[in-house]
Amino acid sequence: MRQAHKQKFACDPRIFSFDLNGHGTLQFPESKVYALAGFSDAVLATMKSLERDPQALIHEIEALEL
């Protein structure tokens, strides 16, 4: 179905799923599907980062010095 949608509308969409309680799981385990917990104004920057690099959040965590 996703491939048919991409062809029909000439697009390659991303899905951002927001879990406002932070207790859920990813309902659509596919590429270009992101599950984010909570919501704030910072989420827009996070979405932009994920569009450039799907592993952006992992890279941020790995860059932290403990």
PDB file of N, CA, C and O in Angstrom:
ATOM      1  N   MET A   1       0.823  -1.186   0.000  1.00  0.00           N
ATOM      2  CA  MET A   1       0.000   0.000   0.000  1.00  0.00           C
ATOM      3  C   MET A   1       0.872   1.257   0.000  1.00  0.00           C
ATOM      4  O   MET A   1       0.568   2.226  -0.695  1.00  0.00           O
ATOM      5  N   ARG A   2       1.956   1.240   0.781  1.00  0.00           N
ATOM      6  CA  ARG A   2       2.824   2.406   0.832  1.00  0.00           C
ATOM      7  C   ARG A   2       3.407   2.706  -0.550  1.00  0.00           C
ATOM      8  O   ARG A   2       3.461   3.862  -0.968  1.00  0.00           O
ATOM      9  N   GLN A   3       3.842   1.659  -1.256  1.00  0.00           N
ATOM     10  CA  GLN A   3       4.434   1.852  -2.584  1.00  0.00           C
ATOM     11  C   GLN A   3       3.403   2.432  -3.547  1.00  0.00           C
ATOM     12  O   GLN A   3       3.734   3.297  -4.358  1.00  0.00           O
ATOM     13  N   ALA A   4       2.179   1.974  -3.465  1.00  0.00           N
ATOM     14  CA  ALA A   4       1.120   2.495  -4.337  1.00  0.00           C
ATOM     15  C   ALA A   4       0.862   3.974  -4.049  1.00  0.00           C
ATOM     16  O   ALA A   4       0.655   4.765  -4.970  1.00  0.00           O
ATOM     17  N   HIS A   5       0.877   4.343  -2.769  1.00  0.00           N
ATOM     18  CA  HIS A   5       0.677   5.746  -2.382  1.00  0.00           C
ATOM     19  C   HIS A   5       1.811   6.613  -2.920  1.00  0.00           C
ATOM     20  O   HIS A   5       1.572   7.705  -3.436  1.00  0.00           O
ATOM     21  N   LYS A   6       3.045   6.125  -2.800  1.00  0.00           N
ATOM     22  CA  LYS A   6       4.204   6.865  -3.291  1.00  0.00           C
ATOM     23  C   LYS A   6       4.103   7.107  -4.799  1.00  0.00           C
ATOM     24  O   LYS A   6       4.403   8.198  -5.283  1.00  0.00           O
ATOM     25  N   GLN A   7       3.682   6.088  -5.522  1.00  0.00           N
ATOM     26  CA  GLN A   7       3.568   6.223  -6.972  1.00  0.00           C
ATOM     27  C   GLN A   7       2.406   7.139  -7.361  1.00  0.00           C
ATOM     28  O   GLN A   7       2.543   7.974  -8.255  1.00  0.00           O
ATOM     29  N   LYS A   8       1.277   6.984  -6.696  1.00  0.00           N
ATOM     30  CA  LYS A   8       0.093   7.772  -7.037  1.00  0.00           C
ATOM     31  C   LYS A   8       0.314   9.263  -6.804  1.00  0.00           C
ATOM     32  O   LYS A   8      -0.116  10.090  -7.608  1.00  0.00           O
ATOM     33  N   PHE A   9       0.994   9.612  -5.690  1.00  0.00           N
ATOM     34  CA  PHE A   9       1.163  11.017  -5.332  1.00  0.00           C
ATOM     35  C   PHE A   9       2.584  11.538  -5.549  1.00  0.00           C
ATOM     36  O   PHE A   9       2.885  12.678  -5.194  1.00  0.00           O
ATOM     37  N   ALA A  10       3.456  10.716  -6.128  1.00  0.00           N
ATOM     38  CA  ALA A  10       4.838  11.104  -6.415  1.00  0.00           C
ATOM     39  C   ALA A  10       5.506  11.705  -5.187  1.00  0.00           C
ATOM     40  O   ALA A  10       6.045  12.811  -5.239  1.00  0.00           O
ATOM     41  N   CYS A  11       5.465  10.961  -4.072  1.00  0.00           N
ATOM     42  CA  CYS A  11       6.055  11.445  -2.825  1.00  0.00           C
ATOM     43  C   CYS A  11       6.687  10.275  -2.068  1.00  0.00           C
ATOM     44  O   CYS A  11       6.485   9.111  -2.414  1.00  0.00           O
ATOM     45  N   ASP A  12       7.442  10.604  -1.047  1.00  0.00           N
ATOM     46  CA  ASP A  12       8.065   9.611  -0.175  1.00  0.00           C
ATOM     47  C   ASP A  12       7.893  10.104   1.261  1.00  0.00           C
ATOM     48  O   ASP A  12       8.828  10.648   1.847  1.00  0.00           O
ATOM     49  N   PRO A  13       6.690   9.913   1.832  1.00  0.00           N
ATOM     50  CA  PRO A  13       6.364  10.532   3.120  1.00  0.00           C
ATOM     51  C   PRO A  13       7.095   9.914   4.310  1.00  0.00           C
ATOM     52  O   PRO A  13       7.532   8.764   4.279  1.00  0.00           O
ATOM     53  N   ARG A  14       7.206  10.726   5.353  1.00  0.00           N
ATOM     54  CA  ARG A  14       7.695  10.284   6.656  1.00  0.00           C
ATOM     55  C   ARG A  14       6.519  10.367   7.620  1.00  0.00           C
ATOM     56  O   ARG A  14       5.648  11.225   7.476  1.00  0.00           O
ATOM     57  N   ILE A  15       6.498   9.474   8.597  1.00  0.00           N
ATOM     58  CA  ILE A  15       5.445   9.498   9.607  1.00  0.00           C
ATOM     59  C   ILE A  15       6.090   9.781  10.951  1.00  0.00           C
ATOM     60  O   ILE A  15       7.022   9.089  11.363  1.00  0.00           O
ATOM     61  N   PHE A  16       5.585  10.810  11.637  1.00  0.00           N
ATOM     62  CA  PHE A  16       6.027  11.130  12.986  1.00  0.00           C
ATOM     63  C   PHE A  16       4.855  10.834  13.917  1.00  0.00           C
ATOM     64  O   PHE A  16       3.808  11.478  13.841  1.00  0.00           O
ATOM     65  N   SER A  17       5.045   9.854  14.794  1.00  0.00           N
ATOM     66  CA  SER A  17       4.016   9.440  15.728  1.00  0.00           C
ATOM     67  C   SER A  17       4.374   9.995  17.107  1.00  0.00           C
ATOM     68  O   SER A  17       5.491   9.797  17.584  1.00  0.00           O
ATOM     69  N   PHE A  18       3.429  10.689  17.751  1.00  0.00           N
ATOM     70  CA  PHE A  18       3.678  11.286  19.056  1.00  0.00           C
ATOM     71  C   PHE A  18       2.944  10.517  20.144  1.00  0.00           C
ATOM     72  O   PHE A  18       1.722  10.371  20.104  1.00  0.00           O
ATOM     73  N   ASP A  19       3.699  10.031  21.106  1.00  0.00           N
ATOM     74  CA  ASP A  19       3.137   9.372  22.280  1.00  0.00           C
ATOM     75  C   ASP A  19       3.220  10.385  23.414  1.00  0.00           C
ATOM     76  O   ASP A  19       4.284  10.572  24.004  1.00  0.00           O
ATOM     77  N   LEU A  20       2.117  11.032  23.719  1.00  0.00           N
ATOM     78  CA  LEU A  20       2.129  12.116  24.702  1.00  0.00           C
ATOM     79  C   LEU A  20       2.331  11.637  26.129  1.00  0.00           C
ATOM     80  O   LEU A  20       2.707  12.430  26.992  1.00  0.00           O
ATOM     81  N   ASN A  21       2.091  10.361  26.399  1.00  0.00           N
ATOM     82  CA  ASN A  21       2.349   9.814  27.725  1.00  0.00           C
ATOM     83  C   ASN A  21       3.731   9.191  27.843  1.00  0.00           C
ATOM     84  O   ASN A  21       4.240   9.024  28.951  1.00  0.00           O
ATOM     85  N   GLY A  22       4.335   8.849  26.734  1.00  0.00           N
ATOM     86  CA  GLY A  22       5.657   8.254  26.751  1.00  0.00           C
ATOM     87  C   GLY A  22       5.690   6.806  27.190  1.00  0.00           C
ATOM     88  O   GLY A  22       6.718   6.329  27.671  1.00  0.00           O
ATOM     89  N   HIS A  23       4.575   6.095  27.031  1.00  0.00           N
ATOM     90  CA  HIS A  23       4.519   4.697  27.472  1.00  0.00           C
ATOM     91  C   HIS A  23       4.173   3.718  26.358  1.00  0.00           C
ATOM     92  O   HIS A  23       3.896   2.551  26.634  1.00  0.00           O
ATOM     93  N   GLY A  24       4.184   4.161  25.122  1.00  0.00           N
ATOM     94  CA  GLY A  24       3.728   3.299  24.028  1.00  0.00           C
ATOM     95  C   GLY A  24       4.854   2.619  23.294  1.00  0.00           C
ATOM     96  O   GLY A  24       6.009   2.647  23.720  1.00  0.00           O
ATOM     97  N   THR A  25       4.498   2.008  22.182  1.00  0.00           N
ATOM     98  CA  THR A  25       5.457   1.331  21.323  1.00  0.00           C
ATOM     99  C   THR A  25       5.253   1.832  19.901  1.00  0.00           C
ATOM    100  O   THR A  25       4.259   2.496  19.606  1.00  0.00           O
ATOM    101  N   LEU A  26       6.180   1.520  19.037  1.00  0.00           N
ATOM    102  CA  LEU A  26       6.083   1.915  17.645  1.00  0.00           C
ATOM    103  C   LEU A  26       5.031   1.049  16.955  1.00  0.00           C
ATOM    104  O   LEU A  26       5.167  -0.173  16.892  1.00  0.00           O
ATOM    105  N   GLN A  27       3.982   1.691  16.439  1.00  0.00           N
ATOM    106  CA  GLN A  27       2.894   0.940  15.814  1.00  0.00           C
ATOM    107  C   GLN A  27       3.163   0.628  14.350  1.00  0.00           C
ATOM    108  O   GLN A  27       2.553  -0.283  13.791  1.00  0.00           O
ATOM    109  N   PHE A  28       4.060   1.364  13.729  1.00  0.00           N
ATOM    110  CA  PHE A  28       4.371   1.177  12.314  1.00  0.00           C
ATOM    111  C   PHE A  28       5.875   0.939  12.172  1.00  0.00           C
ATOM    112  O   PHE A  28       6.589   1.861  11.779  1.00  0.00           O
ATOM    113  N   PRO A  29       6.381  -0.245  12.471  1.00  0.00           N
ATOM    114  CA  PRO A  29       7.833  -0.467  12.439  1.00  0.00           C
ATOM    115  C   PRO A  29       8.378  -0.549  11.012  1.00  0.00           C
ATOM    116  O   PRO A  29       8.623  -1.640  10.495  1.00  0.00           O
ATOM    117  N   GLU A  30       8.564   0.606  10.384  1.00  0.00           N
ATOM    118  CA  GLU A  30       9.092   0.688   9.027  1.00  0.00           C
ATOM    119  C   GLU A  30      10.109   1.809   8.958  1.00  0.00           C
ATOM    120  O   GLU A  30      10.256   2.589   9.898  1.00  0.00           O
ATOM    121  N   SER A  31      10.804   1.882   7.847  1.00  0.00           N
ATOM    122  CA  SER A  31      11.710   2.997   7.664  1.00  0.00           C
ATOM    123  C   SER A  31      10.893   4.274   7.472  1.00  0.00           C
ATOM    124  O   SER A  31       9.755   4.227   7.006  1.00  0.00           O
ATOM    125  N   LYS A  32      11.468   5.383   7.826  1.00  0.00           N
ATOM    126  CA  LYS A  32      10.840   6.703   7.740  1.00  0.00           C
ATOM    127  C   LYS A  32       9.608   6.826   8.624  1.00  0.00           C
ATOM    128  O   LYS A  32       8.723   7.634   8.342  1.00  0.00           O
ATOM    129  N   VAL A  33       9.541   6.035   9.688  1.00  0.00           N
ATOM    130  CA  VAL A  33       8.488   6.144  10.685  1.00  0.00           C
ATOM    131  C   VAL A  33       9.187   6.361  12.023  1.00  0.00           C
ATOM    132  O   VAL A  33      10.025   5.561  12.438  1.00  0.00           O
ATOM    133  N   TYR A  34       8.830   7.458  12.691  1.00  0.00           N
ATOM    134  CA  TYR A  34       9.508   7.843  13.925  1.00  0.00           C
ATOM    135  C   TYR A  34       8.491   7.966  15.049  1.00  0.00           C
ATOM    136  O   TYR A  34       7.441   8.586  14.878  1.00  0.00           O
ATOM    137  N   ALA A  35       8.802   7.374  16.198  1.00  0.00           N
ATOM    138  CA  ALA A  35       7.951   7.473  17.378  1.00  0.00           C
ATOM    139  C   ALA A  35       8.648   8.392  18.374  1.00  0.00           C
ATOM    140  O   ALA A  35       9.754   8.104  18.831  1.00  0.00           O
ATOM    141  N   LEU A  36       7.994   9.493  18.703  1.00  0.00           N
ATOM    142  CA  LEU A  36       8.542  10.462  19.635  1.00  0.00           C
ATOM    143  C   LEU A  36       7.647  10.521  20.865  1.00  0.00           C
ATOM    144  O   LEU A  36       6.422  10.494  20.748  1.00  0.00           O
ATOM    145  N   ALA A  37       8.253  10.601  22.036  1.00  0.00           N
ATOM    146  CA  ALA A  37       7.489  10.662  23.280  1.00  0.00           C
ATOM    147  C   ALA A  37       7.438  12.107  23.761  1.00  0.00           C
ATOM    148  O   ALA A  37       8.455  12.801  23.769  1.00  0.00           O
ATOM    149  N   GLY A  38       6.255  12.557  24.159  1.00  0.00           N
ATOM    150  CA  GLY A  38       6.092  13.924  24.640  1.00  0.00           C
ATOM    151  C   GLY A  38       6.009  14.913  23.496  1.00  0.00           C
ATOM    152  O   GLY A  38       6.063  14.542  22.324  1.00  0.00           O
ATOM    153  N   PHE A  39       5.875  16.194  23.861  1.00  0.00           N
ATOM    154  CA  PHE A  39       5.788  17.227  22.835  1.00  0.00           C
ATOM    155  C   PHE A  39       6.228  18.553  23.428  1.00  0.00           C
ATOM    156  O   PHE A  39       5.824  18.912  24.535  1.00  0.00           O
ATOM    157  N   SER A  40       7.045  19.271  22.701  1.00  0.00           N
ATOM    158  CA  SER A  40       7.454  20.629  23.063  1.00  0.00           C
ATOM    159  C   SER A  40       7.862  21.339  21.780  1.00  0.00           C
ATOM    160  O   SER A  40       7.798  20.759  20.696  1.00  0.00           O
ATOM    161  N   ASP A  41       8.279  22.584  21.905  1.00  0.00           N
ATOM    162  CA  ASP A  41       8.706  23.307  20.713  1.00  0.00           C
ATOM    163  C   ASP A  41       9.992  22.719  20.133  1.00  0.00           C
ATOM    164  O   ASP A  41      10.276  22.915  18.952  1.00  0.00           O
ATOM    165  N   ALA A  42      10.766  22.009  20.933  1.00  0.00           N
ATOM    166  CA  ALA A  42      12.014  21.390  20.470  1.00  0.00           C
ATOM    167  C   ALA A  42      11.765  20.227  19.509  1.00  0.00           C
ATOM    168  O   ALA A  42      12.673  19.816  18.787  1.00  0.00           O
ATOM    169  N   VAL A  43      10.552  19.701  19.497  1.00  0.00           N
ATOM    170  CA  VAL A  43      10.263  18.545  18.645  1.00  0.00           C
ATOM    171  C   VAL A  43      10.384  18.901  17.164  1.00  0.00           C
ATOM    172  O   VAL A  43      10.699  18.033  16.349  1.00  0.00           O
ATOM    173  N   LEU A  44      10.144  20.145  16.807  1.00  0.00           N
ATOM    174  CA  LEU A  44      10.259  20.541  15.405  1.00  0.00           C
ATOM    175  C   LEU A  44      11.704  20.448  14.932  1.00  0.00           C
ATOM    176  O   LEU A  44      11.958  20.022  13.806  1.00  0.00           O
ATOM    177  N   ALA A  45      12.651  20.839  15.777  1.00  0.00           N
ATOM    178  CA  ALA A  45      14.071  20.696  15.442  1.00  0.00           C
ATOM    179  C   ALA A  45      14.447  19.224  15.367  1.00  0.00           C
ATOM    180  O   ALA A  45      15.248  18.829  14.519  1.00  0.00           O
ATOM    181  N   THR A  46      13.876  18.412  16.245  1.00  0.00           N
ATOM    182  CA  THR A  46      14.140  16.974  16.232  1.00  0.00           C
ATOM    183  C   THR A  46      13.643  16.359  14.928  1.00  0.00           C
ATOM    184  O   THR A  46      14.334  15.534  14.331  1.00  0.00           O
ATOM    185  N   MET A  47      12.468  16.747  14.488  1.00  0.00           N
ATOM    186  CA  MET A  47      11.913  16.227  13.234  1.00  0.00           C
ATOM    187  C   MET A  47      12.812  16.598  12.063  1.00  0.00           C
ATOM    188  O   MET A  47      13.057  15.777  11.179  1.00  0.00           O
ATOM    189  N   LYS A  48      13.301  17.828  12.054  1.00  0.00           N
ATOM    190  CA  LYS A  48      14.184  18.274  10.981  1.00  0.00           C
ATOM    191  C   LYS A  48      15.481  17.458  10.985  1.00  0.00           C
ATOM    192  O   LYS A  48      15.976  17.073   9.925  1.00  0.00           O
ATOM    193  N   SER A  49      16.027  17.196  12.171  1.00  0.00           N
ATOM    194  CA  SER A  49      17.253  16.382  12.287  1.00  0.00           C
ATOM    195  C   SER A  49      17.023  14.972  11.774  1.00  0.00           C
ATOM    196  O   SER A  49      17.873  14.413  11.081  1.00  0.00           O
ATOM    197  N   LEU A  50      15.874  14.395  12.111  1.00  0.00           N
ATOM    198  CA  LEU A  50      15.571  13.025  11.680  1.00  0.00           C
ATOM    199  C   LEU A  50      15.358  12.937  10.174  1.00  0.00           C
ATOM    200  O   LEU A  50      15.626  11.894   9.577  1.00  0.00           O
ATOM    201  N   GLU A  51      14.888  13.999   9.558  1.00  0.00           N
ATOM    202  CA  GLU A  51      14.743  13.999   8.098  1.00  0.00           C
ATOM    203  C   GLU A  51      16.112  13.948   7.423  1.00  0.00           C
ATOM    204  O   GLU A  51      16.280  13.291   6.395  1.00  0.00           O
ATOM    205  N   ARG A  52      17.090  14.646   8.007  1.00  0.00           N
ATOM    206  CA  ARG A  52      18.449  14.643   7.447  1.00  0.00           C
ATOM    207  C   ARG A  52      19.183  13.340   7.756  1.00  0.00           C
ATOM    208  O   ARG A  52      19.893  12.800   6.907  1.00  0.00           O
ATOM    209  N   ASP A  53      19.004  12.840   8.986  1.00  0.00           N
ATOM    210  CA  ASP A  53      19.727  11.646   9.437  1.00  0.00           C
ATOM    211  C   ASP A  53      18.809  10.814  10.325  1.00  0.00           C
ATOM    212  O   ASP A  53      18.546  11.212  11.459  1.00  0.00           O
ATOM    213  N   PRO A  54      18.313   9.673   9.850  1.00  0.00           N
ATOM    214  CA  PRO A  54      17.415   8.841  10.645  1.00  0.00           C
ATOM    215  C   PRO A  54      18.024   8.358  11.968  1.00  0.00           C
ATOM    216  O   PRO A  54      17.292   7.951  12.871  1.00  0.00           O
ATOM    217  N   GLN A  55      19.333   8.400  12.087  1.00  0.00           N
ATOM    218  CA  GLN A  55      20.007   7.970  13.313  1.00  0.00           C
ATOM    219  C   GLN A  55      20.443   9.168  14.171  1.00  0.00           C
ATOM    220  O   GLN A  55      21.282   9.010  15.058  1.00  0.00           O
ATOM    221  N   ALA A  56      19.892  10.351  13.921  1.00  0.00           N
ATOM    222  CA  ALA A  56      20.328  11.588  14.589  1.00  0.00           C
ATOM    223  C   ALA A  56      20.265  11.493  16.106  1.00  0.00           C
ATOM    224  O   ALA A  56      21.193  11.930  16.786  1.00  0.00           O
ATOM    225  N   LEU A  57      19.200  10.936  16.644  1.00  0.00           N
ATOM    226  CA  LEU A  57      19.080  10.856  18.100  1.00  0.00           C
ATOM    227  C   LEU A  57      20.120   9.903  18.688  1.00  0.00           C
ATOM    228  O   LEU A  57      20.666  10.169  19.759  1.00  0.00           O
ATOM    229  N   ILE A  58      20.390   8.821  18.011  1.00  0.00           N
ATOM    230  CA  ILE A  58      21.403   7.881  18.476  1.00  0.00           C
ATOM    231  C   ILE A  58      22.774   8.545  18.450  1.00  0.00           C
ATOM    232  O   ILE A  58      23.564   8.370  19.378  1.00  0.00           O
ATOM    233  N   HIS A  59      23.061   9.302  17.400  1.00  0.00           N
ATOM    234  CA  HIS A  59      24.349   9.996  17.308  1.00  0.00           C
ATOM    235  C   HIS A  59      24.503  11.027  18.418  1.00  0.00           C
ATOM    236  O   HIS A  59      25.596  11.195  18.959  1.00  0.00           O
ATOM    237  N   GLU A  60      23.421  11.720  18.762  1.00  0.00           N
ATOM    238  CA  GLU A  60      23.472  12.693  19.870  1.00  0.00           C
ATOM    239  C   GLU A  60      23.788  11.998  21.188  1.00  0.00           C
ATOM    240  O   GLU A  60      24.590  12.494  21.980  1.00  0.00           O
ATOM    241  N   ILE A  61      23.166  10.863  21.420  1.00  0.00           N
ATOM    242  CA  ILE A  61      23.402  10.119  22.667  1.00  0.00           C
ATOM    243  C   ILE A  61      24.837   9.618  22.719  1.00  0.00           C
ATOM    244  O   ILE A  61      25.504   9.722  23.748  1.00  0.00           O
ATOM    245  N   GLU A  62      25.300   9.080  21.615  1.00  0.00           N
ATOM    246  CA  GLU A  62      26.674   8.548  21.574  1.00  0.00           C
ATOM    247  C   GLU A  62      27.725   9.651  21.751  1.00  0.00           C
ATOM    248  O   GLU A  62      28.834   9.379  22.211  1.00  0.00           O
ATOM    249  N   ALA A  63      27.383  10.884  21.391  1.00  0.00           N
ATOM    250  CA  ALA A  63      28.342  11.991  21.505  1.00  0.00           C
ATOM    251  C   ALA A  63      28.470  12.503  22.944  1.00  0.00           C
ATOM    252  O   ALA A  63      29.395  13.254  23.253  1.00  0.00           O
ATOM    253  N   LEU A  64      27.554  12.102  23.817  1.00  0.00           N
ATOM    254  CA  LEU A  64      27.626  12.553  25.216  1.00  0.00           C
ATOM    255  C   LEU A  64      28.810  11.936  25.929  1.00  0.00           C
ATOM    256  O   LEU A  64      29.079  10.742  25.799  1.00  0.00           O
ATOM    257  N   GLU A  65      29.517  12.765  26.686  1.00  0.00           N
ATOM    258  CA  GLU A  65      30.627  12.254  27.485  1.00  0.00           C
ATOM    259  C   GLU A  65      30.121  11.946  28.882  1.00  0.00           C
ATOM    260  O   GLU A  65      29.459  12.771  29.511  1.00  0.00           O
ATOM    261  N   LEU A  66      30.434  10.764  29.356  1.00  0.00           N
ATOM    262  CA  LEU A  66      30.001  10.356  30.696  1.00  0.00           C
ATOM    263  C   LEU A  66      31.124  10.491  31.684  1.00  0.00           C
ATOM    264  O   LEU A  66      30.946  10.193  32.865  1.00  0.00           O
TER     265      LEU A  66
END
